[in-house]
Amino acid sequence: MAKFTPLHDRILVRRVEEAETTRGGIILPDTAKEKPQEGEVISVGKGKINEEGKVRPLDVKEGDRILFGKYSGTEIKLDGEEFIIMREEEVLGILSGAAKKETAGARR
């Protein structure tokens, strides 16, 4: 992927896909699934400029797992992959202890 750096207090987020089956084993078609409101921060801007002209760095950083509102941000495509650009104020919170899903055999 080409390097993309958001400006000011914006962040670039990749949605974290949820499992395609329910607890009961029912497979959900793409049309029945809602887009996840959880994502991984890929890139962050330098920060917001306050009235004194000083830059306040963002609270989120690359690699953070976050929750955001259902209609937050603007969806974009970079190199064929879908992302969301949003302002930091649209982030509802940072998930701590959210393990990244590993591919099978990655720990061997």
Secondary structure as UniProt FT lines:
FT   TURN            8..9
FT   STRAND          10..15
FT   TURN            23..24
FT   HELIX           30..32
FT   STRAND          38..44
FT   STRAND          48..49
FT   TURN            51..52
FT   STRAND          55..56
FT   TURN            62..63
FT   STRAND          65..68
FT   TURN            70..71
FT   STRAND          74..78
FT   TURN            79..80
FT   STRAND          81..87
FT   HELIX           88..90
FT   STRAND          91..95
FT   TURN            104..107
//
